[in-house]
């Protein structure tokens, strides 16, 4: 586990102090949900490259959690100083160390969470899977017939990248396969694919096809580049497993292996022999990228991995069942809540702000879950918070707020943790429904007020 993981309840807490904040704080503007093809109000907020340890980051160990507890009245006054929320509000703030509620408003209202559901998915995944676990994409052989087997790696690339050399690629797998074949004296094969790790529909019936096609790829345990062509979200394959296999076939031919026949779907047999494989980056790193970039496709793949690790089917339904089970076990589920996917794209999802806060407290007090605390964007530094807190009045939140954002039409959400001016860690959860873009600015003011708060007395 990274040395800079935050731990509460009296243990020394490590926070990020980023040099980039000084530069970025001079910039202005707020995230816009648009592409060159026009405004998409339902899209997740745009991102910027994350700043990670070793890349302009200076880590510093903060003092131990102060013994004096925050005062609810002071925290409440800080929130109310931002004015009335522009919409239907569900909010809950608690002291991470004691679990004491410091502010609440509509905290039990079942509201659409948008991408804050990804936090729940990530927590459940780490609750069921070791943070260092890797997912394997492999090639098995049955005589001269090869089968490409998808292992559910959301970030398998088509080719290796100098920018991200840590991500495995299909080209690496093709090269390793060709080397194994040549060593065995084989130069001609047929190729099939097995994407049966995941089951059920590849597209969620709760997602309007016309609106969400640029948001998410049909979910598969086998794809490259998240099913996109040239990383263009508007060019997503409807058959990503077949597209990935065709990429593999082309690369295998380029490595000197003759491929005959048509590519077909095939479930591998127990006697098939593995001849080559590549492994994903560790689960905690998959979680980091998914949360920083608010990646819908990756979140849905990880939801299915979580379901499988929890003994449920690797499907939308299995993911929802497993997520409810994990949250119930954590004491973070409320009757009436509903989950329809793992990314938060569905407008049928319903959770409460209090559920989010209890889940976050579990993160902050459970070592195996703490990669989630490190994974979310940092104010004015990384991910979907890179351009937030641009106004000088919200500057105290820069580098201090660690939170997941979310947005759909009429929905703005934000939850995570921050360290206030007294050094106390506050867990903050906000869901705003029936709103417009002004809720984002309102939340910036709220978080700025909380970050500058001397909330103990």
C-alpha positions as CSV (number, residue, x, y, z in Angstrom):
1,X,0.0,0.0,0.0
2,X,1.3,3.5,-0.9
3,X,2.9,5.3,2.0
4,X,0.6,8.2,1.5
5,X,-2.6,6.4,2.3
6,X,-4.8,8.5,4.7
7,X,-5.7,6.8,8.0
8,X,-7.9,8.2,10.6
9,X,-8.8,7.5,14.3
10,X,-5.6,8.9,15.8
11,X,-3.1,7.4,13.3
12,X,-0.8,9.8,11.3
13,X,-2.5,11.0,8.2
14,X,-0.6,11.6,5.0
15,X,-2.0,14.1,2.5
16,X,-0.9,15.3,-0.9
17,X,0.7,18.6,-1.2
18,X,1.2,19.2,-4.9
19,X,3.5,21.7,-6.5
20,X,1.2,21.9,-9.5
21,X,-1.4,23.6,-7.3
22,X,0.6,26.8,-7.4
23,X,0.5,26.9,-11.1
24,X,-3.0,25.5,-11.6
25,X,-4.5,28.0,-9.2
26,X,-3.6,30.8,-11.6
27,X,-5.9,29.3,-14.2
28,X,-9.6,30.0,-14.4
29,X,-12.6,28.1,-15.8
30,X,-14.7,25.2,-14.9
31,X,-15.1,21.7,-16.4
32,X,-17.4,21.6,-19.4
33,X,-19.1,18.5,-20.6
34,X,-18.6,18.9,-24.3
35,X,-16.7,17.6,-27.3
36,X,-16.0,19.0,-30.8
37,X,-19.3,17.5,-31.9
38,X,-21.5,19.6,-29.6
39,X,-22.6,19.9,-26.0
40,X,-23.6,16.7,-24.2
41,X,-25.3,17.8,-21.0
42,X,-25.4,14.2,-19.7
43,X,-21.7,13.5,-20.1
44,X,-19.4,13.0,-17.1
45,X,-17.2,16.0,-16.3
46,X,-14.0,16.3,-18.4
47,X,-10.7,15.3,-16.9
48,X,-7.1,16.3,-16.9
49,X,-4.1,14.1,-16.4
50,X,-3.7,13.1,-12.8
51,X,-0.7,14.0,-10.7
52,X,0.6,10.9,-9.1
53,X,3.5,10.3,-6.7
54,X,6.9,10.9,-8.3
55,X,5.4,13.4,-10.8
56,X,5.6,16.8,-9.2
57,X,4.2,15.6,-5.9
58,X,5.6,16.4,-2.5
59,X,4.3,14.2,0.2
60,X,4.1,15.5,3.8
61,X,3.0,13.8,6.9
62,X,0.3,15.7,8.8
63,X,0.0,15.8,12.6
64,X,-2.1,13.3,14.3
65,X,-5.9,13.8,14.4
66,X,-6.6,16.5,16.9
67,X,-8.3,15.3,20.1
68,X,-10.8,18.1,20.0
69,X,-13.9,17.1,18.0
70,X,-15.5,19.3,15.3
71,X,-18.7,21.1,16.5
72,X,-21.8,20.4,14.4
73,X,-23.1,24.0,14.7
74,X,-19.9,25.4,13.2
75,X,-19.9,22.9,10.3
76,X,-23.6,23.7,9.7
77,X,-22.9,27.4,9.6
78,X,-20.1,26.8,7.0
79,X,-22.5,24.9,4.7
80,X,-25.3,27.4,5.2
81,X,-23.0,30.3,4.4
82,X,-23.0,29.1,0.8
83,X,-26.7,29.8,0.5
84,X,-29.5,27.5,-0.4
85,X,-28.7,24.5,-2.5
86,X,-30.0,25.0,-6.1
87,X,-32.1,21.8,-6.2
88,X,-33.3,18.9,-4.2
89,X,-30.4,18.3,-1.7
90,X,-29.3,15.2,0.1
91,X,-26.3,16.0,2.3
92,X,-24.4,14.3,5.1
93,X,-21.1,15.3,6.8
94,X,-19.4,13.3,9.6
95,X,-16.2,13.3,11.6
96,X,-14.2,10.5,10.1
97,X,-12.6,9.5,13.4
98,X,-15.6,9.4,15.6
99,X,-18.4,8.8,13.1
100,X,-20.3,11.7,14.6
101,X,-22.8,13.4,12.3
102,X,-21.9,17.1,11.9
103,X,-24.4,18.2,9.3
104,X,-27.4,16.6,7.5
105,X,-30.1,17.7,5.2
106,X,-32.2,15.3,3.3
107,X,-29.7,12.7,4.2
108,X,-32.1,9.8,3.8
109,X,-33.7,11.0,0.6
110,X,-33.2,8.5,-2.2
111,X,-31.6,10.4,-5.0
112,X,-29.8,9.8,-8.3
113,X,-26.1,9.6,-7.5
114,X,-24.7,9.8,-11.0
115,X,-21.0,8.9,-11.0
116,X,-20.8,8.8,-7.2
117,X,-22.1,5.3,-7.6
118,X,-18.6,4.4,-8.9
119,X,-17.3,5.0,-5.3
120,X,-19.6,2.2,-4.1
121,X,-18.5,-0.1,-6.9
122,X,-14.8,0.5,-6.1
123,X,-15.3,-0.1,-2.4
124,X,-17.2,-3.4,-3.0
125,X,-14.4,-4.5,-5.4
126,X,-11.7,-3.9,-2.9
127,X,-13.8,-5.5,-0.2
128,X,-13.9,-8.7,-2.3
129,X,-10.5,-8.6,-4.1
130,X,-6.9,-8.1,-3.1
131,X,-5.7,-4.6,-4.1
132,X,-2.7,-6.3,-5.9
133,X,-4.7,-8.7,-7.9
134,X,-4.3,-8.6,-11.7
135,X,-6.6,-9.8,-14.5
136,X,-5.1,-12.1,-17.1
137,X,-5.8,-12.1,-20.9
138,X,-4.4,-15.3,-22.4
139,X,-4.1,-17.5,-25.4
140,X,-4.7,-21.2,-25.2
141,X,-4.1,-23.9,-27.8
142,X,-6.0,-27.0,-28.8
143,X,-3.8,-28.5,-31.6
144,X,-3.5,-25.8,-34.3
145,X,-6.6,-23.9,-33.0
146,X,-5.9,-20.9,-30.7
147,X,-8.4,-19.2,-28.5
148,X,-8.0,-15.7,-27.2
149,X,-9.5,-15.6,-23.7
150,X,-10.8,-12.4,-22.2
151,X,-10.0,-11.9,-18.5
152,X,-11.8,-8.7,-18.0
153,X,-9.0,-6.2,-18.2
154,X,-10.7,-2.8,-18.7
155,X,-7.5,-1.1,-19.9
156,X,-5.9,-3.6,-22.2
157,X,-4.4,-1.6,-25.1
158,X,-4.1,-2.6,-28.8
159,X,-0.5,-1.5,-28.8
160,X,2.0,-0.6,-26.2
161,X,2.3,3.1,-25.3
162,X,5.4,5.0,-24.2
163,X,3.1,7.3,-22.3
164,X,1.6,4.4,-20.3
165,X,4.1,1.5,-20.6
166,X,2.5,-0.1,-17.5
167,X,-0.6,-1.1,-19.5
168,X,-0.4,-4.5,-21.2
169,X,-1.2,-4.6,-24.9
170,X,-2.6,-7.1,-27.4
171,X,0.5,-6.6,-29.5
172,X,2.6,-7.9,-26.5
173,X,0.3,-10.9,-26.3
174,X,0.6,-11.5,-30.1
175,X,4.4,-11.3,-30.0
176,X,4.5,-13.8,-27.1
177,X,2.1,-16.1,-28.8
178,X,4.1,-16.0,-32.1
179,X,7.3,-16.8,-30.2
180,X,5.7,-19.8,-28.5
181,X,4.3,-21.1,-31.8
182,X,7.6,-20.8,-33.6
183,X,9.4,-22.5,-30.8
184,X,7.0,-25.4,-31.2
185,X,7.5,-25.4,-35.0
186,X,4.0,-24.1,-35.7
187,X,3.5,-21.4,-38.3
188,X,-0.2,-21.8,-39.3
189,X,-3.2,-21.6,-36.9
190,X,-6.9,-20.7,-36.6
191,X,-8.0,-18.2,-34.1
192,X,-11.2,-18.1,-32.0
193,X,-12.2,-16.0,-28.9
194,X,-13.8,-16.7,-25.6
195,X,-15.5,-13.8,-23.9
196,X,-17.7,-15.9,-21.6
197,X,-16.3,-14.7,-18.3
198,X,-19.1,-12.1,-18.2
199,X,-22.7,-13.1,-18.8
200,X,-26.0,-11.5,-19.5
201,X,-26.8,-8.5,-21.7
202,X,-23.8,-6.3,-22.8
203,X,-25.9,-3.2,-22.8
204,X,-28.0,-2.0,-19.8
205,X,-31.7,-1.6,-20.7
206,X,-31.6,1.5,-18.4
207,X,-29.2,3.3,-20.7
208,X,-30.9,5.2,-23.6
209,X,-28.9,4.1,-26.7
210,X,-29.2,7.4,-28.5
211,X,-27.9,9.4,-25.6
212,X,-25.3,7.0,-24.0
213,X,-23.5,5.6,-27.0
214,X,-20.5,8.0,-26.6
215,X,-20.5,7.3,-22.9
216,X,-19.9,3.6,-22.6
217,X,-19.0,0.5,-24.7
218,X,-21.2,-2.6,-24.7
219,X,-19.6,-4.5,-21.7
220,X,-17.3,-7.4,-22.5
221,X,-14.5,-9.3,-20.8
222,X,-12.5,-8.9,-23.9
223,X,-11.7,-5.7,-25.7
224,X,-8.8,-3.3,-26.5
225,X,-8.8,0.4,-26.1
226,X,-12.2,0.1,-24.3
227,X,-13.7,-0.8,-27.7
228,X,-12.9,2.6,-29.2
229,X,-11.2,3.4,-32.5
230,X,-8.4,5.9,-32.1
231,X,-9.6,6.5,-28.5
232,X,-12.6,8.3,-30.0
233,X,-15.7,7.9,-27.7
234,X,-17.9,8.4,-30.7
235,X,-16.5,5.4,-32.4
236,X,-17.2,2.5,-30.1
237,X,-17.5,-1.1,-31.4
238,X,-20.8,-2.9,-30.7
239,X,-18.8,-6.2,-30.8
240,X,-15.7,-5.3,-28.9
241,X,-14.6,-8.9,-28.4
242,X,-14.6,-9.6,-32.1
243,X,-12.8,-6.4,-32.8
244,X,-10.1,-7.2,-30.3
245,X,-9.6,-10.6,-31.8
246,X,-9.3,-9.2,-35.3
247,X,-6.6,-6.9,-33.9
248,X,-4.9,-9.9,-32.4
249,X,-5.1,-11.8,-35.7
250,X,-3.5,-8.9,-37.6
251,X,-0.7,-8.6,-35.1
252,X,-0.1,-12.4,-35.2
253,X,0.2,-12.2,-38.9
254,X,2.6,-9.3,-38.6
255,X,4.7,-11.5,-36.4
256,X,5.0,-14.2,-39.1
257,X,2.2,-16.6,-38.2
258,X,-0.3,-17.6,-40.9
259,X,-3.9,-17.4,-39.7
260,X,-6.6,-19.3,-41.6
261,X,-10.3,-19.5,-41.4
262,X,-12.9,-17.2,-39.9
263,X,-12.8,-15.8,-36.3
264,X,-15.6,-17.4,-34.3
265,X,-16.7,-17.4,-30.6
266,X,-15.7,-20.5,-28.7
267,X,-15.6,-21.5,-25.1
268,X,-12.3,-23.0,-24.2
269,X,-12.1,-26.6,-22.9
270,X,-10.3,-27.7,-19.7
271,X,-7.6,-29.5,-21.8
272,X,-6.6,-26.4,-23.7
273,X,-3.0,-25.4,-22.9
274,X,-2.0,-21.8,-22.2
275,X,0.8,-20.6,-24.4
276,X,0.9,-16.9,-23.7
277,X,-0.6,-14.3,-21.4
278,X,-0.5,-10.6,-20.3
279,X,-1.7,-9.2,-17.0
280,X,-3.5,-6.0,-16.1
281,X,-2.2,-3.4,-13.8
282,X,-3.1,-4.1,-10.1
283,X,-6.7,-3.7,-9.0
284,X,-5.9,-0.6,-6.9
285,X,-4.4,1.1,-10.0
286,X,-7.5,0.1,-12.1
287,X,-9.6,1.7,-9.4
288,X,-7.5,4.9,-9.4
289,X,-7.8,5.5,-13.1
290,X,-11.5,4.6,-13.2
291,X,-12.3,7.1,-10.4
292,X,-10.0,9.8,-11.5
293,X,-11.3,9.8,-15.0
294,X,-14.9,8.8,-14.1
295,X,-14.6,6.1,-16.7
296,X,-18.0,4.5,-17.3
297,X,-16.8,1.5,-19.3
298,X,-14.1,0.6,-16.9
299,X,-16.5,0.9,-13.9
300,X,-18.9,-1.5,-15.5
301,X,-16.1,-4.1,-16.1
302,X,-14.9,-3.7,-12.5
303,X,-18.5,-4.1,-11.3
304,X,-18.7,-7.5,-13.0
305,X,-15.3,-8.4,-11.6
306,X,-16.6,-7.5,-8.2
307,X,-19.7,-9.7,-8.8
308,X,-17.6,-12.7,-9.8
309,X,-15.3,-12.2,-6.8
310,X,-18.4,-12.1,-4.6
311,X,-19.8,-15.4,-5.9
312,X,-22.4,-13.7,-8.2
313,X,-22.8,-13.9,-12.0
314,X,-20.6,-11.5,-13.9
315,X,-23.6,-9.5,-15.2
316,X,-25.4,-6.2,-14.5
317,X,-27.8,-8.0,-12.2
318,X,-25.0,-9.9,-10.5
319,X,-23.1,-6.6,-9.9
320,X,-26.1,-5.0,-8.4
321,X,-26.8,-8.0,-6.1
322,X,-23.2,-8.1,-4.9
323,X,-23.0,-4.4,-4.3
324,X,-26.0,-4.4,-2.1
325,X,-24.6,-7.4,-0.2
326,X,-21.3,-5.6,0.5
327,X,-23.0,-2.3,1.5
328,X,-25.3,-4.2,3.8
329,X,-22.4,-5.9,5.5
330,X,-20.8,-2.5,6.0
331,X,-23.9,-0.9,7.4
332,X,-24.1,1.4,4.4
333,X,-27.3,0.2,2.8
334,X,-30.7,1.7,3.2
335,X,-34.0,-0.1,2.4
336,X,-35.5,1.4,-0.8
337,X,-32.1,2.0,-2.4
338,X,-31.8,0.8,-6.0
339,X,-28.8,-0.1,-8.1
340,X,-29.0,-0.8,-11.8
341,X,-25.4,-0.5,-12.9
342,X,-21.9,0.0,-11.6
343,X,-21.1,3.4,-13.2
344,X,-24.0,5.6,-12.2
345,X,-25.2,6.2,-15.8
346,X,-28.6,4.8,-15.0
347,X,-31.2,7.4,-13.9
348,X,-32.9,4.6,-12.0
349,X,-30.1,4.3,-9.4
350,X,-31.2,5.6,-6.0
351,X,-29.0,6.0,-2.9
352,X,-28.8,8.4,0.0
353,X,-26.1,10.8,1.1
354,X,-25.9,9.0,4.4
355,X,-25.2,5.7,2.6
356,X,-22.3,7.4,0.9
357,X,-20.9,8.8,4.2
358,X,-21.1,5.5,5.9
359,X,-19.3,3.9,3.0
360,X,-16.6,6.5,3.1
361,X,-16.1,6.1,6.8
362,X,-15.5,2.4,6.1
363,X,-12.9,3.4,3.6
364,X,-11.1,5.7,6.0
365,X,-11.0,3.2,8.8
366,X,-10.4,-0.1,6.9
367,X,-6.8,-0.6,5.5
368,X,-7.8,-2.8,2.6
369,X,-10.3,-0.2,1.3
370,X,-8.1,2.8,1.6
371,X,-6.9,2.7,-2.0
372,X,-10.3,4.3,-2.7
373,X,-9.3,7.3,-0.6
374,X,-6.2,7.8,-2.7
375,X,-7.9,7.2,-6.0
376,X,-10.4,10.0,-6.1
377,X,-9.5,13.4,-7.7
378,X,-7.8,16.1,-5.7
379,X,-9.1,19.7,-5.7
380,X,-7.4,21.8,-8.4
381,X,-4.9,19.0,-9.0
382,X,-6.2,15.9,-10.7
383,X,-9.0,14.2,-12.5
384,X,-12.5,15.8,-12.6
385,X,-11.4,18.3,-9.9
386,X,-8.5,19.6,-11.9
387,X,-10.3,22.8,-12.9
388,X,-12.5,23.2,-9.9
389,X,-12.0,25.7,-7.1
390,X,-10.7,28.3,-9.6
391,X,-12.2,31.3,-7.7
392,X,-10.0,32.8,-5.0
393,X,-12.9,32.4,-2.5
394,X,-12.7,28.6,-2.9
395,X,-8.9,28.4,-2.8
396,X,-8.7,26.7,0.6
397,X,-10.1,23.6,-1.1
398,X,-7.1,23.3,-3.5
399,X,-5.0,20.2,-2.7
400,X,-7.2,19.5,0.3
401,X,-10.4,18.1,-1.0
402,X,-10.4,14.5,-2.2
403,X,-13.7,13.7,-3.8
404,X,-15.6,11.9,-6.5
405,X,-17.8,14.1,-8.7
406,X,-20.8,13.1,-10.8
407,X,-23.1,14.7,-13.3
408,X,-26.1,13.8,-15.4
409,X,-28.8,16.0,-16.7
410,X,-30.3,17.6,-13.6
411,X,-27.9,15.8,-11.3
412,X,-24.7,17.1,-9.6
413,X,-23.0,15.0,-6.9
414,X,-19.8,15.0,-4.9
415,X,-18.5,12.9,-2.0
416,X,-15.2,12.1,-0.3
417,X,-13.0,13.6,2.4
418,X,-11.1,16.7,3.3
419,X,-8.9,18.0,6.1
420,X,-10.2,21.1,7.7
421,X,-8.1,24.0,9.1
422,X,-7.9,22.3,12.5
423,X,-6.5,19.1,10.9
424,X,-9.6,17.1,11.4
425,X,-10.8,14.8,8.5
426,X,-14.4,15.4,7.5
427,X,-16.4,13.0,5.3
428,X,-18.7,14.9,3.0
429,X,-21.5,13.6,0.8
430,X,-23.7,15.7,-1.4
431,X,-26.4,14.7,-3.9
432,X,-28.2,17.4,-5.7
433,X,-31.1,16.5,-8.0
434,X,-33.5,18.6,-10.1
435,X,-30.7,21.1,-10.6
436,X,-28.6,22.9,-13.2
437,X,-24.9,23.6,-13.5
438,X,-25.0,26.1,-10.7
439,X,-25.0,23.3,-8.2
440,X,-21.4,22.6,-9.1
441,X,-20.4,26.2,-8.2
442,X,-22.4,26.0,-5.0
443,X,-20.6,22.8,-4.0
444,X,-17.2,24.5,-4.7
445,X,-18.2,27.3,-2.2
446,X,-19.3,24.7,0.3
447,X,-16.1,22.7,0.1
448,X,-14.0,25.9,0.2
449,X,-15.9,27.0,3.4
450,X,-15.3,23.6,5.0
451,X,-11.7,23.5,4.1
452,X,-11.0,26.8,5.8
453,X,-13.1,25.9,8.8
454,X,-11.6,25.8,12.2
455,X,-14.5,23.5,13.2
456,X,-13.4,22.5,16.7
457,X,-14.0,24.6,19.8
